[in-house]
Amino acid sequence: MGGVLVAHQPAYLPWPGYFSRLADADELVLLDHVQFSERGWQNRNYIRGTAGLVRLTVPVRRRFGQSIADTRIADASWAGRHWRSLVQTYGRAPYWPEHQEALEAVYQKPWTHLAHVTEALLRLLLDAFDLPVAMVRTSDRPPAGQQTDMLINLCRQRGATRLRVGTGALGYLNLRLLAERAITVEVASYSHPPYGSAPGWRPGLSSLDLLLHEGPNALAVLRAGARTETKVSA
């Protein structure tokens, strides 16, 4: 059986479902050559707060049609604000001392591009979850085509015969075309298992919350909530 392709847009401190599909993958292909979405998760996510969810957003300069790779950060003061929010929220979390130094190093660096800071945080989280996954940027070698055609070309580039996608991809994927190219489609979903005893947990929090509250047990929580279903064309 060939390798599995997991391709996803880079996201800022993404939710646990982002990582759960990588438990048996060798690499994550970052779709950073595609268009930046102002309403997506590429520059924002949620942490827990004393009065509910707190949204952290990296401010970016907007230009019509810009790719994620070309999206620049608009205001350097964002990092200080986010760091203060993380310290206030997680300073007493059980595994904060273990990860504080690595996190602080990311937030102290003067980033200019959104993709660079999201990639640094993804690398930090992958390592902390003990997921030895390489990351590859599509901007280094952009695949031809869009949607299904693009993913077929990515599978060819990466030598993959299995394509693992989220449930939202079923809205645009051409399963028949993928089957004709001998590519098996796996649909990954994630159901949040509750964790920890601290107040304020709810589904949809950044995976950083899981790491700082569960530490070495975080990978087990990722695996417990993950489901994969093979889809066939009608």
N, C-alpha and C positions, 0 to 999 in steps of 0.2 A: 504494500500500500504506500502511495506517495505521501509527501508531506502535506501539512495543513497550512493554508493561508489565512491568517487573521490580519485584516487590513482595517484600519480605523483612523479617523481624523484625530490629530493630537488634541487633547482636552486638558483643561486646568484642574488639577486635583480631582480626577474623575471618581465616580461612584464605584462600589465594589464589582458591579457587573462588568465593568470595563476590563477588569483583571481576571475575573473568573473564567473567561473563555481562553485564557493563556496558560492554564495549568499544565497542559501537555503539548504546548507549542514551542517551537525553537526560536521563532522571531515574530516581532510585531512590525508590520509595514505601516508606517505613518503616512497617511494620505494628506501631505501638506502642500501638494501642488493644486489641490482643488480650491474652489472659491471660499473665502471666509464668510461665515454666516453670522450676522449680527444677533440673531435670536437663538443661537446654538450654545453648546457647552464648551466651545473652544477657549473662551476667556473668562469663564465664571463657574462657580459651584457653591455648594452649601456646606457650612459647618454647623454644629449645634450651638445654641446660645441659651442664656438664662431665661429668655422670654420666647423661645422658639427658634426657628431656623435663621441663620445669618448668611446672607449671600456675599461672597467675595468676588469682585469683578476687576479684572485687569483692564484699565482704560486703553483703547487703541485708536489709532488714526484710521479713519474710514475713507476708502476710495473705491468707487464702484468697480466691481469685478476683480478686486485684488485677491491673490491667493493667500492661503494661510501663511505660507513661507515668507511672503512679502509684507505681511502685516506688522507694522511697527507699533511699539508701545508709546502712548501719548503723554504720559505724566509719570516721571520717575518717583514721585512720592507714594505711588500705590504700594510699593514693597513694604515701606515702613508701616502703613496702615494695616496691611494684611498680617504682618508679623505681630503687631500689637494685639490684633484680634486672636491670633493663634495662641499667643502667650496667655491672654486673659481666659480663653476657653479651655486650653489643654495643659496649662502650666502645672496642674495637679493630677493629670492623667497618669496612670500607672507606668506607662512606657515613654512618657515625655523625656525624662533624663537620657534615655538611650538614644533618642533620635534628635534631640534639640540641636546639637552641634552641626549635624549635616543639614538640617533644615535652615538653620540660621545662615549657613554659608551660602545657600541658594538665594535667600532674601537680601543678603548684603551685596550681592554682585550687581553691577550696573547693567542690566539687560536693555537691549534696544529692540529686539524682535520677540513677538509673542511665542513663536514656535520654539525658540531657544529655551525660554524659561519653562514652557510646558514639557519639553523633552527632558530637561534636567530634573524636574519633579517626577516625571514618569520613571526615569532611571532610578531615582532614589527609592520610589515606592516598589518597583520591581525587585530591587536588591533587598529591601527590607522584608518583603513577602517571601523571599527566597525563591524567586522565579528567575532562573537563568536564561532570560529571553533577550536576544539581540534586537536592536531597533534599526530599521532601514527607512530612509526618507524617499518618498517618490519624487520629490523635487530634484534629487540627484540624477534620476533617470525616469522622467515622466512616461507613464504608459500611454499608448494611444487609446482613443475612444472614450466613451462615457458609460457610466453605470455598468450593465452586464458586460459589454465589450471591453471596458477598461479592466474589470476584474478577471476576465479570461486572459487578457494580455499579462496581467500581474501574475496569475497562476503560471503562465508559461515562463515568465522571467524568473520566478522563484522556484520552479520545479515542483509545484504543488498540484495534487490531484483532488484535494479536498478544500472546499471554500467554506469557512465558518463565518457566519454573519449574525447580526442581531435580528430580532423579530421585525423591526421596521423595514429591513431590506426586502421583505417579501412583497412590498408594495410596488417595487420596480424591477426586481430580478426576472429575467427570462429563463425559467427553469428548463424549458425544452432546449434552448440553445446551449446551456451549460451541460446538459446531458449528452448532447451531440458531440461536445468537446471532451467527453469522458471525465467531467468534473462533478464530483459529489458535493451536494450542498448540505451543510450542517447548520441548523438554526439554534443559536445559543440563547438561553434565557436565564434570568437570575431572580430568585425569590429571597428577599432579605431574611436571614435568620436573625432574631434579636440577639444581642450580645451585651455583656457587661451589666453592671448594677447602677451605674451613674444615671441620674435623671436626664431626660431630654432626648433619648434616642428615638429615632423614627426612620423609616425607609427614605432613601434619597440623599443621605449624608455623603460627603466626600469619603473616599476610602481611607483618607488620612485619619479620620475618626476611628475607623476599625483598627488601624495599625496602632494608634496611641492608647487604645483601651484594651486591645487583645494581644499585642506583641507577637510572640512566637506562635500563638494559637490562631492568628489572623488567616493564615493559609487554609487551615481546616474550616474556618467559617466561609471562606471563598468557595471551597469545594462543596460544602454542604448545601449552598444555595444555587449551585450551577446545574443546569439541565441542557442537554444537547439532543436534538431530534434531526434525523436525516430526512430530507425532503426529496420527493420524486416528482417529475413532471407528470401532468395529467394526460 
